[in-house]
């Protein structure tokens, strides 16, 4: 079990806290994006077909979704610090054990380990950000989201480089455990002792009775389905159009860099107004352009469509987190809502790569899958029309009773 007592009692500077945000974010996607450029080798070595390959994305996404419903209670029982440390240990083991994966089933099980760890982190961390940086929620959430997408770029770019540098695909994937170890060490030093105060036991069920919670889940899930499909199938799609393994991996990395830039920039731009909808609509338009280009103009400036789609996906991810946190004033409630949004959303998003695999098996092409995501974007845009900040209190049934004391999971906010 990770040590629950930090070595030093000195307060941590804001710069160190932001370093934790950066390191945590960077580690949440490489295990998903890393296998994509290596699918041909993995398939040849393990015998996994497209359905099995889809499980490398589907299973972690489902665990992220299911875990988000369980994390608030688990966080209250074992504490934020202990939960985060155990989650990082699972993520570390999931990546490291890929070095010894003998076949497809064991590889899928390592993906499950990584997904279980990320499930806790993604559910707990937005609330930590709101509590630690109450006056900089949009900017720090944007940084966190940008690092998530940047980590995806690192995974997509690093694994084919390692694989072509004399490493086999197992070793290339196992190297992704190294930054996780760094995040674990920093979290051990930065996160504070103590258990989270037990929240209102009816909080999750009360949130689930609100239609707005389900609207946030649906919007988040439909958009992130596009991300999970791009991670799983963009490289194979472009390889089918004559691109090499390294080149297709670079395209996934370019997509992730575009996501990171938009995830950082758009929340900062949107922070000037409480109404995030105009910026959300911009991200939907970029996604639509990207999916249209992939479906119908993939041989014409494909990098343009990938950049547009990636920027739309990354900006929408971070703006969705900010929008969920905006709905409720108290960190423990806002964090629980963001966790539920991600939970229900990832259950939807996890099905997208499998849906694309089934469409590809039926038609012999991924084009129909990109068209499917174009429809999903249109539905998400219609749902987002309801996210008027003037109606947040009524939508969530906010009461004015005193907030619940928490254990301040970060040592010092500096904010």
N, C-alpha and C positions, 0 to 999 in steps of 0.2 A: 504494500500500500504506500502511495506517496506520502512523504512527511507532511503533516498538517500544521507544522510550526515553522514559520519563516525564520531564517537565520538572523535577520536584523530587524530591530524595531524602529529604525529610522524612517522618517517619512520619505516617500518616493516622489521624485520631481515629476511635473507634468510631462516633460520630455520622455522620461522613462515609461510613463503610463501610455503615452502615444506610441512608443516603441512596442509595447505589448499589443496595442491595437493592430499595428502593422504586422507583427509576427504571427499573431493569431489569424488574421485575415489571409495572409499568404499561404497558410497551410490547409485551407478548407477546400481547395479545388484540385491541386495537382494529382491526387489519386484518381480523380475522375477524368482529367484531360490527358494524363500521361499515356494510358493505353491506346488512345485513338490512333495516333500515327503508326503504332506497332501492331495493328489488328491483323495484318496479313501474316506476320511472323507468329503471333499468338494463335491464330486459327490453324496454321500449318502444324504447330508444335503440340497443341492441346486437342485439336479436333473440334473445338467449339464452332458452331455455325453462327449465323447472324442472331438467332434467337438467344443463344448462350452469351454472345458478346453483349447483347443488349442488357443482360442481367448485371453486367459490371456497372451500369449506370442506374438501371431500374431498381435493384435491390437497395443500394445506398439511399436513393431518393425516397423509397418507401420507408426505410428506417428513419430518415430525417423527418418524414411526415408523422409517422406514428410516435416517434420519440418526443416531438414537440408537445404532444398532449400529456405526456407523462412527466416531462422535465420540471414544471413548476412544483409539483408535489415532491419529486425526488430532490430538487434543489433545497426545499424547505427541510427535508429530513437529514440530508448529509452535509449541507452547506455549499455555498457557491464555490469556495476555494477547493474543497476536496472534490467536488463534482467536476470542476474544470481540469484539475490535475489528472483524475482518472480518465476523463474523456481524451486528453492529450496522450495518455499512455496507450489507450486503445488505437488511436490514430497512428501512433508510432509503431505499434506492433503490426497493425494491418499493412503498413508499407514495408516494414522490415521483413516480415514473413513471406513476402512475394519472392524473396531470394531463393526460397526452398519450395516453391509451389510446384508439385509434380505434374499437375494437370489442370483441366478447366474447373472442376469443382472446387479445388483448393484455392484457385485464383478468385473465384466468386466469393468464397468464404472470407478471404482477406478484404475484399471490397465491402463485405458486410461489417467487419470489424471497424474499418475506416468510417463507414456510414454511421455506425452506432456512436462513435466518438464525436463526429461532427454534429450529430443530432443534438447532443447536450450543449455543445458550444454555441451553435446557431440559435438555440432557444434561449440560452442564458445571456449571451453577450449584448444584444441590443438593450436590455434592461440595465446592464452594467454601464453601458455607455451613457444612457440617460441619467443614471444616478451619479456617475463620475463627472460628467460634463453637462450639467443641466442647462447652461446657457449657450452651448455650442453643439447641440444635438445634431443639427443638419450637417455641419462641417465635419464632425468626427464620424458620423455615420457614413458620410460620403467617402472619407478616408478609408474606413473599414471595408466598405463595399468595393472601393477601387483596389484594395489589396487582395480581396477575394478574387477579383477578375485578373489582377496581375499574377497571382499565384497560378491561376489557370493557364496563363501564357507561359509561365516558367515550366509547368509540367509538360505542356504540348511541345515546347521547343527543346527542352533538355533531354527528354527520353530518346528521341531519334538521334540526337547528337551523340549520346552515350552509346546507343545501339550501333552506330556507324563508326564508333571509335574503338571497337574491339570488344565491347560488352554485349552479352546477350540480353534479351528483353527482360528477363527476371532481374538481373543486376541493375539494369537501367531504371526499372521501377523501384527497386529497393533503395536506391540513392535518395529518393524523396523522403526517406525517414530522417535524414540529417537536419533539414530545417525544422522538422517537428520536434526533434530533441532540443534545439535552441529555444523554441517557443515554450517547451515544458520547463526548462531551466529558468527562463525569465518569469513565467507565471508563478513558479514556486517562490521566487523572490518578491514579486510585486503584489499578488493577491493576498488580501488580509485573512486573518484567522476568523473562526466563528461560523456558526450556522446562520442561514437566512432565517429571520423571524418567520414563523409560520403565517402565511397569508390567509386571508379569509377562505375557509374551506369551500365556500360556494362560488369563489371567483371564476374558476374555469367554466363551471356549469352556467353561471350567470352570463358570461361572455358568449357562450354557445347559444344562448337563447336570443341573442341579438342578431337580427338579419344582417347588420353591417359586418359582423365578424365573418359571416359566410360569404358576403360580397368581397371582402378583402382577400379571403382564401381563394376564391374563384379567380379573381383578377391576377393575383400573384401566381397561382398555379398555371394558368393559361399562358402567361408570359414566360415563366421559367421552363415550361415544356419546350419552348423554342430553344432555350439555352441547352437543356439536356440533350435534345436531338442534334444540335450543332456539335456538341462535344462528342457524341457517339458516332455521328454519321457524316460530318463534313469532310473529314480526311478520306474515308472510303469513297464518298461521292466524287471528290476531285481526283482520286486515284483512278476511278473508273473513266475519267475524262482525260487520262494521260499524264497526270501529275505524279511525280515520284513520292516516295515515302517522306523524305526530308522536306520536299517542297510543300506537301500537304500538311505536314506538321507545322511548317512556318505559317501557313494560312490560318490554322487554329490559333497559333500564337498571336498573329495579327488581329484576329477577332477578339482575343482576350485583352490585348493592349487597348483596342478601341473601347472595349467594355470598361476597362479600368479608368481611362481618361474621362469617359462620360459619367461613370459612377462617382468620380471625385468632383467634376466640374458642375454637373447639373444641380445637385443639392445645394451647393454654394450659391449658384445663380438663383435658385428657387427660394432661398432663405429670405429674400427681400419681401416675400408675400406669404401669408399663411395658406393661400390657395395654391396647391401644388398641381392642379389639373392642367393648366396650360403647358407645363413642362412634361407632364405625363403624356399629353396628346402628342407632343413633339417626339417622344420616344416611340409611341405607337406608330407614327408616320415613318420613322426611320426603320423600324422592324418590318413594316409592310413593304417598304422599298427593297430591303435586303432579301426578304423571302421571294418577292416577285423576280428580282434579278437572278437568284439561285435557280428558280424554277424555269424561267423562260430565256434568260440571257447569260447563262453560266459561262459561256465561252467568250463573252464580251466584258472585258475589264472585271473579272471575278473579284479582284481585291476590293473594288468599290462596293460591291454588294455585301461583302463580308464585313467591311469596315462600318457600313451603314447599319447592318443588322446587329453587329456587335455593340456599337454605340447605343443603339436603341434598347438592347437587352440589358446592358450594364447600367445605363441611366435609369431605366425603369425599376431595376432591382433596388437600387439605393433610394430612389424616390418612394417606392412602395414601403420600405422600412420606415422612412421619415413620416410618411402619411399615417401609418399605423401608430407610431409613437405620438403623433400629434393628437390622436383621438382622445387620449386620457392624460390627465395632468400628473398623476402619481406614478413614480417609476415602476413599482411592483405591478401595477395594473397595466401600464403601457407595455412593459416587457412581456407580460402574459399574453396580451393581445397580439404583439408582434410574433411571439412564439406560436400561437395558434394559427396566425396567418401563414407562417412558414410551414407549419405542420400540415394543414389541409392543402396548402399550395403544393408542397413537395409530393403529396400523394397523387395529385393530378399530374405534376411535372414528370414524376417517375414513370408514368405510363406512356409518355410521348415517344421515347426511343423504341419501345416495343410496338407501338402503333405504326411507326415508320417502318420497322422491320417487317411487319405483317403486310403493309402496303407494298413494300419492295418485293416481297415474296410473291404477291399476287400479280403485280404489274411488271416486275423486272426493272423498276426504276424508282429513284427517290423523289422524282418530281412531284408525285401526288402527295408525298409527305410534306414538302415545302408548301404546297397549296393548302394542306390541312392547317398548317401553322398560320398561314395568312388569314384563314377564317377565325382561328383562335384569337388573333390580335384584334380583329374587328369586334368580337364579343367582349374582350377585355376593355376595349375603348368605351363600349356602351355601358359597362358596369361602372367604370371610373367616373362617369358623368355624375354619379351620386355623391362623390366625395367632396361635398361643399363644406368648408370648415365652419360655416355658420350653423350647420346642423349636427356637428359632432356631439355636443352634449345631449341633444335629444336622441340621436341615434344610439348612443351608448348608455343612456339612462344614468348619467353621472350624478352622484350625490355629493354633498358638500361636507360629509363627515370627515373627521381628522384622518390623515393618512396613517398607514400602518408603519411602525418603526421597522427599520431594516438594519442589517449588520454592516452596511457600507463595505461591499466586497472589495473595493479598491482602497488602498491605504490612504491615499491623499489625492484629491482631484486637482488641486492647483487652479480650479476654475472659479 
